[in-house]
Amino acid sequence: MEASTKILDAGLAADERESTDAIHFLRTGSSDAILLESDGQFALIDCAEDSDNPRGFAELAFTGFEDEVLAYLKAHAADENGNVRLAFIVGTHSHSDHIGGFDTVIADRNVFIEKAYLKAYDESKITDYEVNNWDNKEVYQQMVDALHAKNVPILSEIEEKPFMFGNFQVTLLNTTDNDPEKVGENDRSLGVLLENSGARIFLAGDINNINGDEDRLAPVIGAVDLLKVGHHSYSGSTTEEFLQTLRPKVCVITNDQERVDQQTLDRISDIAHSTIYITGAENGIKAVIEKSGEIRYFNNIH
């Protein structure tokens, strides 16, 4: 029997079906897969960890969620013919826990994508450790090959120019890409600012503050109602200064409960006094944006 969705914030109005503007934070372990929904349109930001292990490294033999993401899309975003049409997809950066599942989803015969936002992967800028021990290059190429096979245009030069998706205004924000030292791919992660009916949401990808990106972006982002916490709450992200500027009412952490960083939880609670929801603990979270700008939160979405 399928578990019923319940409202998390009992102080807000009742029926999620009254609104068609929502953000679905899927339960995909320590990885990101976020479905945007507005006025009958859909878009996908990241696509979770995959089961592929193209380099055959034992430490990269992860449990993937590509099949779960595809099943969720078909259950919640398909039309009357069973087809899933995505206005756009975003790969925030070339780590398998963010783009690993994309090749499976893109290749499915019932999935149609208008365009993809994906920065070119530049191995020359990445630390030798990641180059030698991770599969960034491989998962990036798998995604690109899948997009090319279906003639999906790839926008690799990301303009920080707002565009409309249904009732959402979407702004993709770049992290710095000119550090003279080699960096991790997280340092090149995109952030996504969403605005709808006065509600403001920031999806932080895996942005950190190692090179001052949170310090630089915080005043650009400003105060938000909802923050998707950067890098699954791990250290190096979600600094005190970042929280003081964004002051999120609610923080969503895309991770399993047991892997969340306690110091980050304490910082969020002490500085922003935010309500915290963790996708693993809540079996996924759906944030529904009302015309009034209120956001209601539901769990058990899988």
C-alpha positions as CSV (number, residue, x, y, z in Angstrom):
1,M,0.0,0.0,0.0
2,E,1.4,3.4,-1.0
3,A,2.2,5.7,2.0
4,S,0.0,8.8,2.1
5,T,1.5,12.2,1.8
6,K,1.0,14.3,4.9
7,I,1.5,18.0,5.6
8,L,4.5,19.0,7.6
9,D,3.6,22.5,8.4
10,A,0.1,22.2,10.0
11,G,-0.1,26.0,10.3
12,L,-0.7,26.4,6.6
13,A,-3.7,25.6,4.5
14,A,-4.6,22.0,3.7
15,D,-4.9,20.5,0.2
16,E,-1.7,20.4,-1.9
17,R,-3.8,19.8,-5.1
18,E,-5.0,23.4,-5.0
19,S,-1.7,24.6,-6.4
20,T,0.3,23.5,-9.4
21,D,3.5,25.3,-8.4
22,A,5.8,23.0,-6.5
23,I,9.4,21.8,-5.9
24,H,9.8,18.1,-5.4
25,F,13.0,17.2,-3.4
26,L,13.3,13.5,-4.1
27,R,14.7,11.0,-1.6
28,T,17.9,9.9,-3.3
29,G,20.3,9.2,-0.5
30,S,23.2,11.7,-0.4
31,S,22.5,13.1,-3.8
32,D,20.3,15.7,-5.5
33,A,17.3,15.2,-7.8
34,I,14.8,18.2,-7.7
35,L,11.7,18.3,-9.9
36,L,10.2,21.8,-10.6
37,E,6.5,21.9,-11.5
38,S,4.5,25.0,-12.6
39,D,1.3,25.3,-14.4
40,G,1.5,21.9,-16.0
41,Q,5.2,22.3,-17.0
42,F,8.1,20.4,-15.5
43,A,11.9,20.8,-15.2
44,L,14.6,18.7,-13.5
45,I,17.6,20.0,-11.6
46,D,20.2,17.3,-11.1
47,C,19.3,13.6,-11.4
48,A,20.9,11.8,-8.4
49,E,23.6,9.2,-8.0
50,D,23.8,6.4,-10.6
51,S,24.7,2.7,-10.4
52,D,27.3,2.9,-13.2
53,N,30.9,2.5,-12.2
54,P,32.7,3.4,-15.5
55,R,36.2,3.2,-14.0
56,G,35.5,0.0,-12.1
57,F,36.8,1.5,-8.8
58,A,35.5,-0.3,-5.7
59,E,35.0,3.0,-3.9
60,L,32.7,4.2,-6.7
61,A,30.4,1.3,-6.5
62,F,27.5,3.3,-5.2
63,T,23.8,2.4,-5.0
64,G,22.2,4.5,-7.7
65,F,18.8,6.1,-7.9
66,E,18.3,6.6,-11.6
67,D,15.5,4.1,-11.8
68,E,13.7,5.7,-8.9
69,V,14.0,9.2,-10.4
70,L,12.6,7.9,-13.8
71,A,9.8,6.2,-12.0
72,Y,8.9,9.3,-10.1
73,L,8.9,11.4,-13.3
74,K,6.6,8.9,-15.0
75,A,4.3,8.9,-11.9
76,H,4.1,12.6,-11.4
77,A,5.1,14.4,-14.6
78,A,3.8,12.3,-17.4
79,D,1.0,13.4,-19.7
80,E,-2.0,11.3,-20.8
81,N,0.2,9.4,-23.2
82,G,2.8,8.5,-20.6
83,N,5.3,11.0,-22.0
84,V,7.4,13.2,-19.7
85,R,8.2,16.6,-21.2
86,L,10.9,18.7,-19.4
87,A,11.2,22.3,-20.4
88,F,14.8,22.2,-19.3
89,I,17.2,20.2,-17.2
90,V,20.2,21.6,-15.1
91,G,23.3,19.7,-14.2
92,T,24.7,21.8,-11.4
93,H,28.2,20.3,-11.7
94,S,29.9,17.1,-12.9
95,H,29.8,14.9,-9.9
96,S,28.0,11.5,-10.1
97,D,25.7,12.3,-7.1
98,H,24.2,15.2,-9.2
99,I,24.3,14.2,-12.8
100,G,25.0,10.4,-12.7
101,G,21.3,9.5,-13.4
102,F,20.8,11.8,-16.3
103,D,21.9,9.5,-19.0
104,T,19.3,6.9,-18.0
105,V,16.5,9.5,-17.8
106,I,17.5,11.3,-21.0
107,A,17.7,8.0,-23.0
108,D,14.2,6.8,-22.0
109,R,11.9,6.8,-25.0
110,N,9.1,8.5,-23.1
111,V,11.3,11.5,-21.9
112,F,11.5,14.6,-24.1
113,I,13.8,17.5,-23.1
114,E,13.8,21.0,-24.7
115,K,17.3,22.1,-23.5
116,A,20.0,21.4,-21.0
117,Y,22.0,23.8,-18.9
118,L,25.4,22.1,-18.3
119,K,28.8,23.8,-17.9
120,A,31.6,22.1,-19.9
121,Y,33.7,19.9,-17.7
122,D,37.3,21.2,-17.7
123,E,39.6,18.6,-16.2
124,S,42.6,21.0,-16.3
125,K,41.0,23.0,-13.5
126,I,40.2,20.1,-11.2
127,T,42.4,18.7,-8.5
128,D,44.6,15.7,-9.3
129,Y,42.9,13.7,-6.6
130,E,39.5,14.0,-8.3
131,V,40.9,13.4,-11.7
132,N,42.6,10.3,-10.6
133,N,40.1,8.8,-8.2
134,W,36.6,10.0,-9.3
135,D,34.5,9.6,-12.4
136,N,33.6,13.2,-13.2
137,K,34.8,13.1,-16.8
138,E,32.9,9.8,-17.4
139,V,29.6,10.8,-16.0
140,Y,29.8,14.2,-17.8
141,Q,30.5,12.5,-21.1
142,Q,27.7,10.0,-20.6
143,M,25.2,12.8,-20.0
144,V,26.5,14.8,-23.1
145,D,26.3,11.7,-25.3
146,A,22.8,11.0,-24.2
147,L,21.8,14.6,-25.0
148,H,23.5,14.5,-28.4
149,A,21.7,11.2,-29.2
150,K,18.3,12.9,-28.8
151,N,19.4,16.3,-30.3
152,V,18.9,18.2,-27.1
153,P,20.7,21.6,-27.2
154,I,23.3,22.1,-24.5
155,L,23.8,25.6,-23.0
156,S,27.3,25.5,-21.6
157,E,27.8,29.2,-21.2
158,I,25.5,30.0,-18.2
159,E,24.1,33.5,-18.3
160,E,22.9,35.0,-15.0
161,K,19.8,36.3,-16.7
162,P,16.4,35.6,-15.3
163,F,14.0,33.6,-17.4
164,M,10.4,32.4,-16.8
165,F,9.3,28.8,-16.2
166,G,5.6,28.8,-15.7
167,N,5.1,31.1,-12.7
168,F,8.7,30.8,-11.5
169,Q,11.4,33.3,-12.4
170,V,14.6,31.3,-12.6
171,T,18.1,32.7,-12.3
172,L,21.1,30.4,-12.6
173,L,24.1,31.7,-10.6
174,N,27.7,30.9,-11.4
175,T,30.4,30.2,-8.8
176,T,33.8,31.7,-9.6
177,D,35.7,29.9,-12.3
178,N,39.0,31.8,-12.5
179,D,40.9,30.5,-9.5
180,P,44.6,30.1,-10.4
181,E,44.8,26.9,-8.2
182,K,43.1,23.7,-9.2
183,V,39.8,23.2,-7.3
184,G,37.2,20.5,-6.7
185,E,34.2,20.3,-9.1
186,N,32.0,21.5,-6.2
187,D,33.7,24.9,-6.5
188,R,32.2,25.1,-10.0
189,S,28.6,24.3,-8.9
190,L,25.7,26.3,-10.2
191,G,23.1,27.7,-7.8
192,V,19.4,28.2,-8.8
193,L,17.4,31.1,-7.5
194,L,13.6,30.7,-7.8
195,E,11.0,33.5,-7.3
196,N,7.3,33.0,-7.3
197,S,4.5,35.1,-5.9
198,G,6.9,36.8,-3.5
199,A,8.4,33.5,-2.3
200,R,12.1,33.2,-2.8
201,I,14.0,29.9,-2.9
202,F,17.6,29.2,-3.4
203,L,18.9,25.8,-4.4
204,A,22.6,25.8,-3.5
205,G,23.8,22.7,-5.4
206,D,27.2,21.9,-3.8
207,I,28.3,25.5,-3.5
208,N,30.8,26.0,-0.7
209,N,32.9,28.9,0.6
210,I,36.4,27.5,0.1
211,N,37.0,30.2,-2.5
212,G,34.6,32.7,-1.1
213,D,31.6,31.8,-3.3
214,E,29.0,32.0,-0.5
215,D,30.4,35.3,0.6
216,R,30.1,36.7,-3.0
217,L,26.7,35.2,-3.8
218,A,25.0,35.9,-0.5
219,P,24.2,39.6,-1.2
220,V,23.1,38.7,-4.7
221,I,20.7,36.1,-3.4
222,G,19.4,38.0,-0.4
223,A,16.8,36.8,2.1
224,V,15.0,33.6,1.1
225,D,12.0,31.6,2.4
226,L,13.5,28.2,1.5
227,L,17.2,27.2,1.2
228,K,18.2,23.8,-0.3
229,V,21.3,23.5,1.8
230,G,24.6,23.3,-0.1
231,H,26.6,20.0,-0.4
232,H,24.2,17.9,1.6
233,S,25.1,19.9,4.7
234,Y,28.7,18.8,4.7
235,S,31.5,21.0,6.1
236,G,32.7,23.9,4.0
237,S,29.2,25.0,3.0
238,T,26.5,27.0,4.8
239,T,28.7,29.4,6.7
240,E,27.5,31.6,9.5
241,E,27.8,34.7,7.2
242,F,25.8,33.0,4.5
243,L,23.0,32.1,6.9
244,Q,23.0,35.6,8.4
245,T,22.3,37.1,4.9
246,L,19.8,34.5,3.5
247,R,17.9,34.0,6.8
248,P,15.9,31.0,5.4
249,K,12.7,30.2,7.1
250,V,13.0,26.5,6.1
251,C,16.1,24.5,5.1
252,V,15.9,21.3,3.1
253,I,18.8,18.9,3.3
254,T,19.2,16.3,0.5
255,N,20.7,13.5,2.5
256,D,20.1,10.6,4.7
257,Q,19.6,11.4,8.4
258,E,22.7,9.6,9.6
259,R,25.0,11.4,7.2
260,V,23.9,15.0,8.0
261,D,26.6,17.1,9.5
262,Q,25.6,18.0,13.1
263,Q,27.7,21.2,13.2
264,T,25.8,22.5,10.1
265,L,22.5,21.6,11.8
266,D,23.5,23.5,14.9
267,R,24.6,26.6,12.8
268,I,21.3,26.6,11.0
269,S,19.3,26.4,14.2
270,D,21.4,28.9,16.1
271,I,21.8,31.6,13.4
272,A,18.8,31.3,11.1
273,H,16.4,29.5,13.5
274,S,15.1,27.6,10.4
275,T,12.8,24.6,10.3
276,I,14.9,21.8,8.9
277,Y,13.6,19.0,6.7
278,I,15.9,16.1,5.6
279,T,14.8,14.2,2.5
280,G,15.9,10.8,3.8
281,A,14.1,11.2,7.1
282,E,10.9,12.5,5.4
283,N,10.8,10.1,2.5
284,G,11.1,13.1,0.1
285,I,9.7,16.6,0.5
286,K,7.3,18.6,-1.7
287,A,7.2,22.4,-1.3
288,V,4.0,23.8,-2.7
289,I,4.0,27.6,-3.5
290,E,0.6,29.2,-3.1
291,K,-0.6,32.3,-5.0
292,S,-0.2,34.2,-1.7
293,G,3.5,33.3,-1.6
294,E,3.0,30.9,1.3
295,I,4.9,27.7,1.0
296,R,3.5,24.4,2.3
297,Y,5.6,21.3,2.9
298,F,4.6,17.7,2.4
299,N,6.6,14.6,3.2
300,N,6.2,10.9,2.1
301,I,6.1,11.8,-1.5
302,H,7.5,8.5,-2.8
